[in-house]
Structures are given as structure tokens and as C-alpha cells.
Amino acid sequence: MHIEPGYVASAKILAANAAAVALLGSQSVHLLKAPQLIVRSLIAAVAFTLFMQAFHLPVGPSELHFLGAMPLYLALGFVPTLFGFALGLLAQGLIFAPADLLHLGVNTLSLALPLVLVHATLGQRLRAADTRPTLRSILKLDAAFYGGVTLMIGFWLAIGEVATPLSAWLSFASSYAAIVAVEPILTLLAVHAIARSQHSAVVRLCFQPQAV
């Protein structure tokens, strides 16, 4: 889900940075209202960074990563996952891949906007149902999220400065099918583990015991 340096012009990078800051700023009020979300955001950032480093493979104009998006979203909540993405990408750039800092805003939006869309639609429906997520519902969340991520990569490539064949994007998009197949199982295990331990004060502080 990374856009490699050189694909996006400087003016568009600045616009992406401004949009990412605006999105995070609009959600930062939740951190002030509920300080436990700060703890969860830090957990999300660490977990997301470890997930990305655990598996990453260059595919065409971008990289295939294990993101752990839905385990984070269902275990920690929307706001912590949103900030976890941004902080995790920042940590990766500072520690592992300084070249990625150039596209920090671009890469943040590639994950944040699909998450916002999923939360506003499927996530809210799951919350309204007030039931524990099933494998089927998690598959829908994963498919929607990773579909959004691949579309965001396609968007950046479409407005980029480097001509990219459609086949290169299709190769990248299809590579995420493996993630969509594996991640729901891990998500389901995480949700059930948290539900079994929700009597613990530490678990209630660090995780979200409800469905979404």
C-alpha cells in the first residue's frame, strides 16, 4: 500500500499532507474526551508497525503488506486504528524506511479513507446489530477495506507523474486476495479472546470489548 517516491508530484504530496492532517485533526477531539483512546492508539501504532515489518513484498508500483486492519479496528476501535495507521507509518519512516516519509500523507490517506468509509457503513451496521462479529461479517469488512486501499493506490497512480500500466495495478490489487483470505481468521480469534477477557480492567482499558 506504499506509493514509491517519484510517482506523485510535490504539489499533490503537499495537498495529501494537508488532507491527512485535517482528517486526523477532526478526530483528535475524541482523544481529549476519552483518554483511554490514547492508550489504544499507541497499541494500534505498535501493532501496525510490527504487522508491516512482519510481511512486506514489492508488487508492481507498490508493496504488499500485512496490515492487520480489521483486528485493530474491531479490537481497538475506529479512532485508535486511524491514529495507529498514521503513527505506525511515521514510525516505519523514522526507523526502517526514511524514503517513505516523503509520502507519509499519501500513504496515510490510502489507509485512512477506506477505514472511514468502512466505519461509516459496515462498521455502523455491525454496531447497530449489537452482536459479536461473525466470519462472514469480518470478510465483508476486509473486502471493503482492502478494495478501498487498492482503489486509493489506483487513484495516486492515475494522477501520478509516472505512466503506470493498468496490468501493474491489477497485479498489485489481486495480490491482496491472500490477505483478505487470511486476516479474517486472525480477526475472529482476536475478537473472541478479548470477549473472554473483558472482565479484566486492563483489557477494558486497552481494548474495546464491544463489537465495534
C-alpha positions in Angstrom: 0.0 0.0 0.0 3.0 2.3 -0.2 3.4 4.6 -3.2 7.1 4.6 -4.0 8.9 8.0 -4.3 8.8 9.6 -7.7 5.2 8.7 -8.6 3.4 11.8 -7.1 4.3 15.4 -7.8 5.3 17.7 -4.9 2.2 19.9 -5.1 0.0 16.8 -4.8 2.0 15.5 -1.9 1.5 18.7 -0.1 -2.2 18.6 -0.7 -2.3 15.0 0.6 -0.3 16.0 3.7 -2.9 18.8 4.4 -5.8 16.4 3.9 -4.3 13.8 6.2 -3.6 16.4 8.9 -7.2 17.8 8.6 -8.7 14.3 8.9 -6.6 13.4 12.0 -7.3 16.8 13.5 -11.1 16.3 13.1 -10.8 13.1 15.1 -8.4 14.3 17.7 -11.2 15.7 19.9 -12.2 12.1 20.7 -8.8 11.6 22.3 -9.4 14.5 24.6 -12.8 13.3 25.6 -11.7 9.7 26.2 -8.1 9.4 27.3 -8.2 5.6 27.1 -8.3 6.1 23.3 -4.7 7.5 23.5 -3.6 4.2 25.1 -5.4 2.2 22.4 -3.9 4.5 19.7 -0.4 3.7 20.9 -1.2 0.0 21.0 -2.5 0.2 17.4 0.6 2.1 16.3 3.0 -0.5 17.7 0.9 -3.5 16.5 0.5 -1.9 13.0 4.3 -1.3 12.7 5.1 -4.9 13.7 2.5 -6.2 11.3 4.0 -4.2 8.4 7.5 -5.4 9.2 6.4 -9.0 9.6 5.5 -9.3 6.0 6.1 -6.9 3.1 6.7 -7.7 -0.6 7.2 -5.3 -3.5 4.4 -5.8 -6.1 4.4 -3.6 -9.1 4.2 0.1 -8.2 3.6 -0.5 -4.5 4.1 -3.1 -1.8 2.0 -5.9 -0.3 1.9 -5.6 3.5 0.1 -7.5 6.2 -1.8 -4.6 7.8 -3.9 -6.3 10.4 -6.5 -3.6 9.7 -9.6 -5.4 10.9 -8.1 -7.0 14.0 -7.1 -3.4 15.0 -10.4 -1.9 14.1 -12.6 -4.5 15.9 -10.2 -4.9 18.9 -9.3 -1.2 19.5 -11.9 0.9 17.7 -12.1 3.4 14.8 -10.2 6.4 16.3 -7.3 4.3 17.7 -6.9 2.4 14.4 -7.0 5.7 12.4 -4.2 7.2 14.6 -2.4 3.9 14.7 -2.1 3.9 10.9 -0.6 7.4 10.9 1.7 6.9 13.8 2.8 3.4 12.5 3.6 4.9 9.1 5.6 7.6 10.8 7.5 5.1 12.9 8.3 3.0 9.9 9.6 6.0 8.1 11.7 7.2 11.0 13.1 3.7 11.9 13.0 1.4 8.9 12.5 3.3 5.6 13.3 7.0 5.7 12.4 7.4 2.0 8.7 6.6 2.9 8.5 9.8 4.9 8.1 11.7 1.6 4.7 10.1 1.0 3.6 10.0 4.6 0.4 11.9 3.9 -0.3 9.9 0.7 0.2 6.6 2.4 -1.9 7.7 5.4 -4.8 8.6 3.2 -4.5 5.3 1.3 -5.4 3.6 4.6 -7.4 6.2 6.4 -10.1 7.0 3.8 -11.0 3.3 3.3 -11.2 2.9 7.0 -13.5 6.0 7.3 -15.8 4.6 4.6 -15.9 1.1 6.2 -16.6 2.5 9.6 -19.4 4.8 8.3 -21.1 1.9 6.6 -20.5 -1.7 7.5 -19.0 -0.9 10.9 -22.0 1.2 12.0 -24.4 -1.6 10.8 -22.4 -4.1 12.9 -22.6 -1.8 15.9 -26.4 -1.3 15.4 -26.8 -5.1 15.3 -25.1 -5.3 18.7 -23.8 -8.8 18.0 -20.3 -10.2 18.0 -18.7 -10.2 14.6 -19.0 -13.4 12.6 -16.6 -14.7 10.0 -19.0 -13.6 7.3 -19.2 -10.0 8.6 -15.5 -9.8 9.0 -14.9 -11.0 5.4 -17.2 -8.2 4.3 -15.2 -5.6 6.3 -11.9 -6.9 5.0 -13.1 -7.0 1.4 -14.5 -3.4 1.6 -11.3 -2.1 3.3 -8.8 -3.7 1.0 -10.9 -2.9 -2.0 -10.7 0.7 -0.9 -6.9 0.6 -0.4 -6.3 -0.8 -3.9 -8.6 1.9 -5.3 -6.6 4.6 -3.4 -3.4 3.2 -4.9 -5.0 3.3 -8.3 -6.0 7.0 -7.7 -2.5 8.0 -6.8 -1.1 6.2 -9.8 -3.7 7.8 -12.1 -2.7 11.3 -11.0 1.0 10.5 -10.8 3.9 11.7 -12.8 4.9 8.2 -14.0 2.8 6.3 -16.5 1.8 3.0 -14.9 0.3 0.2 -17.0 -3.1 -1.0 -15.8 -1.7 -4.5 -15.6 0.8 -3.4 -12.9 -2.1 -2.0 -10.8 -4.2 -5.1 -11.4 -1.2 -7.3 -10.2 -1.0 -5.3 -7.0 -4.7 -5.3 -6.4 -5.0 -9.1 -6.9 -2.1 -9.7 -4.5 -4.3 -8.6 -1.6 -6.7 -11.5 -2.1 -4.3 -13.6 0.0 -4.5 -11.0 2.9 -8.3 -11.0 2.7 -8.3 -14.8 2.9 -6.1 -15.0 6.0 -6.8 -11.9 8.1 -10.4 -12.7 8.9 -9.4 -15.8 10.8 -6.9 -13.8 12.9 -9.6 -11.1 13.5 -12.1 -13.7 14.7 -9.6 -15.2 17.1 -8.7 -11.7 18.5 -12.3 -10.7 19.0 -13.1 -13.9 20.8 -10.0 -13.6 23.0 -10.9 -10.1 24.1 -14.6 -11.0 24.7 -13.4 -13.9 27.0 -11.2 -11.5 29.0 -13.4 -8.4 29.1 -13.8 -8.8 32.9 -10.2 -7.6 33.3 -9.7 -3.9 34.0 -6.5 -3.9 31.8 -8.4 -5.4 28.9 -11.2 -2.9 29.2 -8.6 -0.1 29.2 -6.6 -1.3 26.3 -9.2 -2.9 24.1 -12.8 -2.5 23.0 -14.9 -5.3 24.4 -18.0 -4.4 22.3 -18.4 -5.5 18.7 -17.2 -2.2 17.1 
